[in-house]
Amino acid sequence: MKAQYANASIIANNRVVFNIKGNDYRLIVAIAYRMQYVFIKFIGTHTQYDQIDAATVDQFK
């Protein structure tokens, strides 16, 4: 993942955080590697990201 997306941060619970538009926005996804599924858990500004727990957030429940 890091080799292809240098701006990605791998965190707990099979989640990956992507910095978008020069770190103005954040995208958090959960990845089911075996099934090759990606679930969007959060999209927001850097300020909104600072207010959540990236390992547990589920904005789209």
PDB file with one MODEL, atoms N, CA, C and O in Angstrom:
MODEL        1
ATOM      1  N   MET A   1       0.833  -1.189   0.000  1.00  0.00           N
ATOM      2  CA  MET A   1       0.000   0.000   0.000  1.00  0.00           C
ATOM      3  C   MET A   1       0.878   1.254   0.000  1.00  0.00           C
ATOM      4  O   MET A   1       0.663   2.163  -0.802  1.00  0.00           O
ATOM      5  N   LYS A   2       1.860   1.304   0.891  1.00  0.00           N
ATOM      6  CA  LYS A   2       2.722   2.486   0.990  1.00  0.00           C
ATOM      7  C   LYS A   2       3.551   2.701  -0.275  1.00  0.00           C
ATOM      8  O   LYS A   2       3.868   3.839  -0.621  1.00  0.00           O
ATOM      9  N   ALA A   3       3.900   1.627  -0.961  1.00  0.00           N
ATOM     10  CA  ALA A   3       4.700   1.774  -2.179  1.00  0.00           C
ATOM     11  C   ALA A   3       3.907   2.466  -3.278  1.00  0.00           C
ATOM     12  O   ALA A   3       4.463   3.216  -4.080  1.00  0.00           O
ATOM     13  N   GLN A   4       2.607   2.210  -3.308  1.00  0.00           N
ATOM     14  CA  GLN A   4       1.778   2.806  -4.351  1.00  0.00           C
ATOM     15  C   GLN A   4       1.177   4.151  -3.940  1.00  0.00           C
ATOM     16  O   GLN A   4       0.967   5.024  -4.782  1.00  0.00           O
ATOM     17  N   TYR A   5       0.901   4.315  -2.646  1.00  0.00           N
ATOM     18  CA  TYR A   5       0.295   5.545  -2.134  1.00  0.00           C
ATOM     19  C   TYR A   5       1.154   6.079  -0.988  1.00  0.00           C
ATOM     20  O   TYR A   5       0.910   5.770   0.178  1.00  0.00           O
ATOM     21  N   ALA A   6       2.132   6.861  -1.324  1.00  0.00           N
ATOM     22  CA  ALA A   6       3.090   7.351  -0.330  1.00  0.00           C
ATOM     23  C   ALA A   6       2.444   8.210   0.744  1.00  0.00           C
ATOM     24  O   ALA A   6       2.957   8.296   1.860  1.00  0.00           O
ATOM     25  N   ASN A   7       1.309   8.856   0.416  1.00  0.00           N
ATOM     26  CA  ASN A   7       0.669   9.726   1.395  1.00  0.00           C
ATOM     27  C   ASN A   7      -0.284   8.967   2.311  1.00  0.00           C
ATOM     28  O   ASN A   7      -0.951   9.588   3.138  1.00  0.00           O
ATOM     29  N   ALA A   8      -0.368   7.648   2.190  1.00  0.00           N
ATOM     30  CA  ALA A   8      -1.263   6.846   3.009  1.00  0.00           C
ATOM     31  C   ALA A   8      -0.609   6.501   4.340  1.00  0.00           C
ATOM     32  O   ALA A   8       0.598   6.273   4.419  1.00  0.00           O
ATOM     33  N   SER A   9      -1.440   6.468   5.392  1.00  0.00           N
ATOM     34  CA  SER A   9      -0.991   6.031   6.715  1.00  0.00           C
ATOM     35  C   SER A   9      -1.812   4.817   7.105  1.00  0.00           C
ATOM     36  O   SER A   9      -3.041   4.880   7.137  1.00  0.00           O
ATOM     37  N   ILE A  10      -1.148   3.722   7.398  1.00  0.00           N
ATOM     38  CA  ILE A  10      -1.826   2.500   7.806  1.00  0.00           C
ATOM     39  C   ILE A  10      -1.984   2.553   9.319  1.00  0.00           C
ATOM     40  O   ILE A  10      -1.012   2.739  10.052  1.00  0.00           O
ATOM     41  N   ILE A  11      -3.252   2.383   9.786  1.00  0.00           N
ATOM     42  CA  ILE A  11      -3.530   2.452  11.214  1.00  0.00           C
ATOM     43  C   ILE A  11      -4.224   1.163  11.654  1.00  0.00           C
ATOM     44  O   ILE A  11      -4.257   0.195  10.895  1.00  0.00           O
ATOM     45  N   ALA A  12      -4.772   1.138  12.852  1.00  0.00           N
ATOM     46  CA  ALA A  12      -5.406  -0.050  13.428  1.00  0.00           C
ATOM     47  C   ALA A  12      -6.670  -0.454  12.673  1.00  0.00           C
ATOM     48  O   ALA A  12      -7.223   0.335  11.906  1.00  0.00           O
ATOM     49  N   ASN A  13      -7.120  -1.678  12.895  1.00  0.00           N
ATOM     50  CA  ASN A  13      -8.372  -2.214  12.344  1.00  0.00           C
ATOM     51  C   ASN A  13      -8.400  -2.242  10.823  1.00  0.00           C
ATOM     52  O   ASN A  13      -9.444  -1.997  10.218  1.00  0.00           O
ATOM     53  N   ASN A  14      -7.263  -2.540  10.200  1.00  0.00           N
ATOM     54  CA  ASN A  14      -7.170  -2.602   8.728  1.00  0.00           C
ATOM     55  C   ASN A  14      -7.616  -1.308   8.059  1.00  0.00           C
ATOM     56  O   ASN A  14      -8.195  -1.329   6.972  1.00  0.00           O
ATOM     57  N   ARG A  15      -7.350  -0.207   8.698  1.00  0.00           N
ATOM     58  CA  ARG A  15      -7.741   1.096   8.153  1.00  0.00           C
ATOM     59  C   ARG A  15      -6.551   1.830   7.591  1.00  0.00           C
ATOM     60  O   ARG A  15      -5.416   1.676   8.044  1.00  0.00           O
ATOM     61  N   VAL A  16      -6.849   2.640   6.580  1.00  0.00           N
ATOM     62  CA  VAL A  16      -5.818   3.448   5.934  1.00  0.00           C
ATOM     63  C   VAL A  16      -6.345   4.870   5.823  1.00  0.00           C
ATOM     64  O   VAL A  16      -7.498   5.089   5.450  1.00  0.00           O
ATOM     65  N   VAL A  17      -5.495   5.828   6.147  1.00  0.00           N
ATOM     66  CA  VAL A  17      -5.840   7.246   6.059  1.00  0.00           C
ATOM     67  C   VAL A  17      -5.076   7.851   4.883  1.00  0.00           C
ATOM     68  O   VAL A  17      -3.859   7.706   4.774  1.00  0.00           O
ATOM     69  N   PHE A  18      -5.816   8.531   4.004  1.00  0.00           N
ATOM     70  CA  PHE A  18      -5.218   9.203   2.860  1.00  0.00           C
ATOM     71  C   PHE A  18      -5.335  10.706   3.048  1.00  0.00           C
ATOM     72  O   PHE A  18      -6.395  11.213   3.416  1.00  0.00           O
ATOM     73  N   ASN A  19      -4.238  11.420   2.792  1.00  0.00           N
ATOM     74  CA  ASN A  19      -4.251  12.882   2.763  1.00  0.00           C
ATOM     75  C   ASN A  19      -4.622  13.302   1.345  1.00  0.00           C
ATOM     76  O   ASN A  19      -4.035  12.832   0.370  1.00  0.00           O
ATOM     77  N   ILE A  20      -5.597  14.185   1.247  1.00  0.00           N
ATOM     78  CA  ILE A  20      -6.084  14.624  -0.058  1.00  0.00           C
ATOM     79  C   ILE A  20      -5.935  16.133  -0.175  1.00  0.00           C
ATOM     80  O   ILE A  20      -6.150  16.868   0.789  1.00  0.00           O
ATOM     81  N   LYS A  21      -5.569  16.577  -1.351  1.00  0.00           N
ATOM     82  CA  LYS A  21      -5.418  18.012  -1.666  1.00  0.00           C
ATOM     83  C   LYS A  21      -4.455  18.706  -0.697  1.00  0.00           C
ATOM     84  O   LYS A  21      -4.805  19.666  -0.011  1.00  0.00           O
ATOM     85  N   GLY A  22      -3.253  18.185  -0.673  1.00  0.00           N
ATOM     86  CA  GLY A  22      -2.226  18.820   0.151  1.00  0.00           C
ATOM     87  C   GLY A  22      -2.544  18.812   1.625  1.00  0.00           C
ATOM     88  O   GLY A  22      -2.217  19.766   2.331  1.00  0.00           O
ATOM     89  N   ASN A  23      -3.178  17.750   2.112  1.00  0.00           N
ATOM     90  CA  ASN A  23      -3.512  17.573   3.525  1.00  0.00           C
ATOM     91  C   ASN A  23      -4.700  18.427   3.964  1.00  0.00           C
ATOM     92  O   ASN A  23      -4.922  18.575   5.165  1.00  0.00           O
ATOM     93  N   ASP A  24      -5.473  18.994   3.030  1.00  0.00           N
ATOM     94  CA  ASP A  24      -6.675  19.744   3.401  1.00  0.00           C
ATOM     95  C   ASP A  24      -7.811  18.811   3.809  1.00  0.00           C
ATOM     96  O   ASP A  24      -8.631  19.161   4.658  1.00  0.00           O
ATOM     97  N   TYR A  25      -7.858  17.628   3.205  1.00  0.00           N
ATOM     98  CA  TYR A  25      -8.933  16.667   3.468  1.00  0.00           C
ATOM     99  C   TYR A  25      -8.334  15.322   3.832  1.00  0.00           C
ATOM    100  O   TYR A  25      -7.188  15.020   3.498  1.00  0.00           O
ATOM    101  N   ARG A  26      -9.140  14.513   4.530  1.00  0.00           N
ATOM    102  CA  ARG A  26      -8.731  13.161   4.906  1.00  0.00           C
ATOM    103  C   ARG A  26      -9.797  12.166   4.473  1.00  0.00           C
ATOM    104  O   ARG A  26     -10.993  12.447   4.550  1.00  0.00           O
ATOM    105  N   LEU A  27      -9.357  11.018   4.022  1.00  0.00           N
ATOM    106  CA  LEU A  27     -10.216   9.899   3.663  1.00  0.00           C
ATOM    107  C   LEU A  27      -9.750   8.704   4.484  1.00  0.00           C
ATOM    108  O   LEU A  27      -8.572   8.345   4.458  1.00  0.00           O
ATOM    109  N   ILE A  28     -10.679   8.090   5.213  1.00  0.00           N
ATOM    110  CA  ILE A  28     -10.365   6.880   5.968  1.00  0.00           C
ATOM    111  C   ILE A  28     -11.142   5.734   5.347  1.00  0.00           C
ATOM    112  O   ILE A  28     -12.355   5.822   5.158  1.00  0.00           O
ATOM    113  N   VAL A  29     -10.437   4.659   5.032  1.00  0.00           N
ATOM    114  CA  VAL A  29     -11.078   3.465   4.495  1.00  0.00           C
ATOM    115  C   VAL A  29     -10.700   2.267   5.353  1.00  0.00           C
ATOM    116  O   VAL A  29      -9.633   2.235   5.967  1.00  0.00           O
ATOM    117  N   ALA A  30     -11.595   1.281   5.385  1.00  0.00           N
ATOM    118  CA  ALA A  30     -11.303  -0.019   5.978  1.00  0.00           C
ATOM    119  C   ALA A  30     -11.158  -0.984   4.812  1.00  0.00           C
ATOM    120  O   ALA A  30     -11.962  -0.976   3.880  1.00  0.00           O
ATOM    121  N   ILE A  31     -10.137  -1.804   4.872  1.00  0.00           N
ATOM    122  CA  ILE A  31      -9.859  -2.703   3.758  1.00  0.00           C
ATOM    123  C   ILE A  31     -10.006  -4.157   4.207  1.00  0.00           C
ATOM    124  O   ILE A  31      -9.400  -4.583   5.190  1.00  0.00           O
ATOM    125  N   ALA A  32     -10.820  -4.901   3.471  1.00  0.00           N
ATOM    126  CA  ALA A  32     -10.922  -6.348   3.646  1.00  0.00           C
ATOM    127  C   ALA A  32     -10.019  -6.952   2.580  1.00  0.00           C
ATOM    128  O   ALA A  32     -10.450  -7.190   1.451  1.00  0.00           O
ATOM    129  N   TYR A  33      -8.780  -7.195   2.940  1.00  0.00           N
ATOM    130  CA  TYR A  33      -7.751  -7.574   1.966  1.00  0.00           C
ATOM    131  C   TYR A  33      -8.072  -8.878   1.232  1.00  0.00           C
ATOM    132  O   TYR A  33      -7.896  -8.952   0.016  1.00  0.00           O
ATOM    133  N   ARG A  34      -8.531  -9.887   1.935  1.00  0.00           N
ATOM    134  CA  ARG A  34      -8.815 -11.169   1.286  1.00  0.00           C
ATOM    135  C   ARG A  34      -9.922 -11.061   0.251  1.00  0.00           C
ATOM    136  O   ARG A  34      -9.838 -11.662  -0.820  1.00  0.00           O
ATOM    137  N   MET A  35     -10.958 -10.297   0.568  1.00  0.00           N
ATOM    138  CA  MET A  35     -12.088 -10.164  -0.362  1.00  0.00           C
ATOM    139  C   MET A  35     -11.878  -9.020  -1.339  1.00  0.00           C
ATOM    140  O   MET A  35     -12.657  -8.860  -2.279  1.00  0.00           O
ATOM    141  N   GLN A  36     -10.843  -8.226  -1.130  1.00  0.00           N
ATOM    142  CA  GLN A  36     -10.516  -7.074  -1.959  1.00  0.00           C
ATOM    143  C   GLN A  36     -11.635  -6.042  -1.971  1.00  0.00           C
ATOM    144  O   GLN A  36     -11.985  -5.494  -3.017  1.00  0.00           O
ATOM    145  N   TYR A  37     -12.197  -5.783  -0.770  1.00  0.00           N
ATOM    146  CA  TYR A  37     -13.228  -4.757  -0.599  1.00  0.00           C
ATOM    147  C   TYR A  37     -12.611  -3.565   0.115  1.00  0.00           C
ATOM    148  O   TYR A  37     -11.729  -3.710   0.961  1.00  0.00           O
ATOM    149  N   VAL A  38     -13.097  -2.388  -0.247  1.00  0.00           N
ATOM    150  CA  VAL A  38     -12.701  -1.162   0.441  1.00  0.00           C
ATOM    151  C   VAL A  38     -13.975  -0.465   0.893  1.00  0.00           C
ATOM    152  O   VAL A  38     -14.871  -0.201   0.091  1.00  0.00           O
ATOM    153  N   PHE A  39     -14.044  -0.170   2.192  1.00  0.00           N
ATOM    154  CA  PHE A  39     -15.214   0.488   2.774  1.00  0.00           C
ATOM    155  C   PHE A  39     -14.827   1.895   3.211  1.00  0.00           C
ATOM    156  O   PHE A  39     -13.894   2.063   3.996  1.00  0.00           O
ATOM    157  N   ILE A  40     -15.528   2.900   2.714  1.00  0.00           N
ATOM    158  CA  ILE A  40     -15.273   4.278   3.119  1.00  0.00           C
ATOM    159  C   ILE A  40     -15.868   4.480   4.504  1.00  0.00           C
ATOM    160  O   ILE A  40     -17.052   4.223   4.725  1.00  0.00           O
ATOM    161  N   LYS A  41     -15.037   4.942   5.436  1.00  0.00           N
ATOM    162  CA  LYS A  41     -15.475   5.160   6.813  1.00  0.00           C
ATOM    163  C   LYS A  41     -15.603   6.639   7.164  1.00  0.00           C
ATOM    164  O   LYS A  41     -16.385   7.000   8.043  1.00  0.00           O
ATOM    165  N   PHE A  42     -14.842   7.496   6.485  1.00  0.00           N
ATOM    166  CA  PHE A  42     -14.867   8.924   6.813  1.00  0.00           C
ATOM    167  C   PHE A  42     -14.282   9.718   5.657  1.00  0.00           C
ATOM    168  O   PHE A  42     -13.276   9.331   5.063  1.00  0.00           O
ATOM    169  N   ILE A  43     -14.923  10.827   5.353  1.00  0.00           N
ATOM    170  CA  ILE A  43     -14.382  11.838   4.445  1.00  0.00           C
ATOM    171  C   ILE A  43     -14.627  13.184   5.124  1.00  0.00           C
ATOM    172  O   ILE A  43     -15.755  13.489   5.510  1.00  0.00           O
ATOM    173  N   GLY A  44     -13.586  13.977   5.268  1.00  0.00           N
ATOM    174  CA  GLY A  44     -13.778  15.276   5.904  1.00  0.00           C
ATOM    175  C   GLY A  44     -12.524  16.126   5.839  1.00  0.00           C
ATOM    176  O   GLY A  44     -11.492  15.722   5.304  1.00  0.00           O
ATOM    177  N   THR A  45     -12.649  17.311   6.401  1.00  0.00           N
ATOM    178  CA  THR A  45     -11.516  18.232   6.443  1.00  0.00           C
ATOM    179  C   THR A  45     -10.510  17.767   7.488  1.00  0.00           C
ATOM    180  O   THR A  45     -10.807  16.909   8.319  1.00  0.00           O
ATOM    181  N   HIS A  46      -9.338  18.338   7.432  1.00  0.00           N
ATOM    182  CA  HIS A  46      -8.305  18.019   8.414  1.00  0.00           C
ATOM    183  C   HIS A  46      -8.799  18.373   9.825  1.00  0.00           C
ATOM    184  O   HIS A  46      -8.524  17.640  10.775  1.00  0.00           O
ATOM    185  N   THR A  47      -9.508  19.463   9.963  1.00  0.00           N
ATOM    186  CA  THR A  47     -10.049  19.880  11.264  1.00  0.00           C
ATOM    187  C   THR A  47     -11.065  18.869  11.781  1.00  0.00           C
ATOM    188  O   THR A  47     -11.043  18.526  12.963  1.00  0.00           O
ATOM    189  N   GLN A  48     -11.955  18.385  10.914  1.00  0.00           N
ATOM    190  CA  GLN A  48     -12.919  17.361  11.317  1.00  0.00           C
ATOM    191  C   GLN A  48     -12.208  16.064  11.701  1.00  0.00           C
ATOM    192  O   GLN A  48     -12.603  15.394  12.655  1.00  0.00           O
ATOM    193  N   TYR A  49     -11.182  15.722  10.971  1.00  0.00           N
ATOM    194  CA  TYR A  49     -10.411  14.512  11.260  1.00  0.00           C
ATOM    195  C   TYR A  49      -9.804  14.571  12.659  1.00  0.00           C
ATOM    196  O   TYR A  49      -9.762  13.562  13.362  1.00  0.00           O
ATOM    197  N   ASP A  50      -9.342  15.736  13.056  1.00  0.00           N
ATOM    198  CA  ASP A  50      -8.729  15.892  14.380  1.00  0.00           C
ATOM    199  C   ASP A  50      -9.721  15.624  15.512  1.00  0.00           C
ATOM    200  O   ASP A  50      -9.305  15.397  16.648  1.00  0.00           O
ATOM    201  N   GLN A  51     -11.023  15.647  15.226  1.00  0.00           N
ATOM    202  CA  GLN A  51     -12.049  15.484  16.253  1.00  0.00           C
ATOM    203  C   GLN A  51     -12.585  14.057  16.361  1.00  0.00           C
ATOM    204  O   GLN A  51     -13.477  13.804  17.171  1.00  0.00           O
ATOM    205  N   ILE A  52     -12.071  13.128  15.572  1.00  0.00           N
ATOM    206  CA  ILE A  52     -12.592  11.758  15.564  1.00  0.00           C
ATOM    207  C   ILE A  52     -11.482  10.764  15.907  1.00  0.00           C
ATOM    208  O   ILE A  52     -10.299  11.104  15.920  1.00  0.00           O
ATOM    209  N   ASP A  53     -11.898   9.530  16.182  1.00  0.00           N
ATOM    210  CA  ASP A  53     -10.951   8.432  16.373  1.00  0.00           C
ATOM    211  C   ASP A  53     -10.895   7.654  15.067  1.00  0.00           C
ATOM    212  O   ASP A  53     -11.845   6.951  14.721  1.00  0.00           O
ATOM    213  N   ALA A  54      -9.812   7.772  14.356  1.00  0.00           N
ATOM    214  CA  ALA A  54      -9.694   7.187  13.020  1.00  0.00           C
ATOM    215  C   ALA A  54      -9.820   5.669  13.027  1.00  0.00           C
ATOM    216  O   ALA A  54     -10.223   5.085  12.021  1.00  0.00           O
ATOM    217  N   ALA A  55      -9.487   5.022  14.127  1.00  0.00           N
ATOM    218  CA  ALA A  55      -9.539   3.562  14.198  1.00  0.00           C
ATOM    219  C   ALA A  55     -10.952   3.025  14.373  1.00  0.00           C
ATOM    220  O   ALA A  55     -11.204   1.847  14.121  1.00  0.00           O
ATOM    221  N   THR A  56     -11.887   3.888  14.808  1.00  0.00           N
ATOM    222  CA  THR A  56     -13.247   3.393  15.087  1.00  0.00           C
ATOM    223  C   THR A  56     -14.366   4.144  14.370  1.00  0.00           C
ATOM    224  O   THR A  56     -15.506   3.677  14.367  1.00  0.00           O
ATOM    225  N   VAL A  57     -14.079   5.268  13.775  1.00  0.00           N
ATOM    226  CA  VAL A  57     -15.128   6.084  13.155  1.00  0.00           C
ATOM    227  C   VAL A  57     -15.851   5.309  12.053  1.00  0.00           C
ATOM    228  O   VAL A  57     -15.245   4.525  11.322  1.00  0.00           O
ATOM    229  N   ASP A  58     -17.160   5.546  11.952  1.00  0.00           N
ATOM    230  CA  ASP A  58     -17.973   4.954  10.881  1.00  0.00           C
ATOM    231  C   ASP A  58     -19.022   5.971  10.493  1.00  0.00           C
ATOM    232  O   ASP A  58     -20.181   5.856  10.891  1.00  0.00           O
ATOM    233  N   GLN A  59     -18.627   6.960   9.724  1.00  0.00           N
ATOM    234  CA  GLN A  59     -19.459   8.084   9.347  1.00  0.00           C
ATOM    235  C   GLN A  59     -20.664   7.665   8.522  1.00  0.00           C
ATOM    236  O   GLN A  59     -21.676   8.366   8.528  1.00  0.00           O
ATOM    237  N   PHE A  60     -20.589   6.560   7.823  1.00  0.00           N
ATOM    238  CA  PHE A  60     -21.634   6.174   6.881  1.00  0.00           C
ATOM    239  C   PHE A  60     -22.455   4.988   7.350  1.00  0.00           C
ATOM    240  O   PHE A  60     -22.885   4.184   6.524  1.00  0.00           O
ATOM    241  N   LYS A  61     -22.684   4.853   8.637  1.00  0.00           N
ATOM    242  CA  LYS A  61     -23.498   3.756   9.171  1.00  0.00           C
ATOM    243  C   LYS A  61     -24.929   3.912   8.819  1.00  0.00           C
ATOM    244  O   LYS A  61     -25.751   3.075   9.191  1.00  0.00           O
TER     245      LYS A  61
ENDMDL
END
